[in-house]
Amino acid sequence: MSSVFSLVHTLIRPEILALSAYHVPESGGFIKLDAMENPYLVPQSLQDEIAAAVACAPINRYPDPNPSLLKEKIRHLLDLPDGMDVLLGNGSDELIQLLAMAVNKPGAVLLSVEPSFVMYKMISTFIGMRYAGVPLAEDFSLDLPVMLETIEREKPALVFLAYPNNPTGNLFSCDEVRQIIAASPGLVVLDEAYYAFARDSFVPHLAQYPNLLVMRTFSKLGMAGLRLGFLAGSSLWLAQLEKLRLPYNVGVLPQLVAEKLLDNHPVLLEQADKIKQDRALLATRLSEIAGVRVYPSEANFLLFCVENATAVFLGLKQRNILIKNLNGGHPMLTNCLRVTVGTPDENQAFIVALQDVLSA
Ligand SMILES: *Cc1c(COP(=O)(O)O)cnc(C)c1O
């Protein structure tokens, strides 16, 4: 009889064997500035309201497979015109996978830029789809000529652009993104995970392009634990994608809590505004530290570079501050670190610890 080990290595696809699992570090006890979470809970009165709603939630039943109330609230928030709808996902990660599965004909290509959100490439590997990554320019803007050339050559069925981009934090030129949408024979998805912190959005342009969808998540806006993302765009696209959605992908409790939170969307946007102000402050403090180069950000995090980034990352960790080490990943991110904007106290603790590490 074969050992488990040999069976596993015989049966699992080689590209899966070659993967390392998405690493989520242990964060207990740390000041957690690694995952772009909103550092604030909602006000006590809203917590009470949520608690009351959850107490009598019908958790004995399967969730509403088509939560029309929640979808209506999102449509309203986005001011979607007729003919457009939203599709809900268990986080936007699930929607990336669903989109890729839907268009993955033999030989189909998923295209994105690099460095960007790693799930685009990982999910193409998961489902056996070809992937093309176009390097960004040195300042992390789009390299438009190469982008257009690659689109012409590869004819990608699916293009993902994070707007603003993660982990670089910048917003690509709206005009260049428009050129990419116009030149693409396939579907272009603008991933607006950081919409609440950015100056611009493609939601108002949805009706203008037949091949455009906008994806958003509530994760970065104080609901990371709920796992709720959505795609917005033409009902014709969404009706096809709907067939691939697992019927109960968003549970009873996330639906219910998200409804309450969306009724209080201004509360969340106030938190986002506060985070934007603190981002400016943190960027200034960082830029004042000798040897630190900080990049402009339209998200709730800052990318910065420093000599010996891995040692700095570990030094911060020793001082109880957890951020994200990007050094050793993409070559354009050599010596780069990413810090999420936290509460003013957390940001202060981070700056003090960083100064301490750098002067040690
Ligand atoms: C965080 C992030 C997501 C993931 O969102 P979830 O809804 O939590 O799955 C998607 N896209 C980008 C660019 C992100 O940074």
PDBQT file of the ligand as one rigid body, heavy atoms in Angstrom, charges set to zero:
ROOT
HETATM    1  C1  LIG A 401      -7.221  43.388   0.611  1.00  0.00    +0.000 C 
HETATM    2  C2  LIG A 401      -7.440  43.344  -0.844  1.00  0.00    +0.000 A 
HETATM    3  C3  LIG A 401      -8.436  42.526  -1.393  1.00  0.00    +0.000 A 
HETATM    4  C4  LIG A 401      -9.083  41.423  -0.593  1.00  0.00    +0.000 C 
HETATM    5  O1  LIG A 401     -10.254  41.738  -0.081  1.00  0.00    +0.000 OA
HETATM    6  P1  LIG A 401     -11.165  40.686   0.687  1.00  0.00    +0.000 P 
HETATM    7  O2  LIG A 401     -12.501  41.221   0.385  1.00  0.00    +0.000 OA
HETATM    8  O3  LIG A 401     -10.784  40.793   2.116  1.00  0.00    +0.000 OA
HETATM    9  O4  LIG A 401     -10.968  39.330   0.110  1.00  0.00    +0.000 OA
HETATM   10  C5  LIG A 401      -8.672  42.593  -2.756  1.00  0.00    +0.000 A 
HETATM   11  N1  LIG A 401      -7.941  43.394  -3.546  1.00  0.00    +0.000 NA
HETATM   12  C6  LIG A 401      -6.959  44.174  -3.070  1.00  0.00    +0.000 A 
HETATM   13  C7  LIG A 401      -6.170  45.027  -3.993  1.00  0.00    +0.000 C 
HETATM   14  C8  LIG A 401      -6.671  44.154  -1.702  1.00  0.00    +0.000 A 
HETATM   15  O5  LIG A 401      -5.644  44.877  -1.239  1.00  0.00    +0.000 OA
ENDROOT
TORSDOF 0
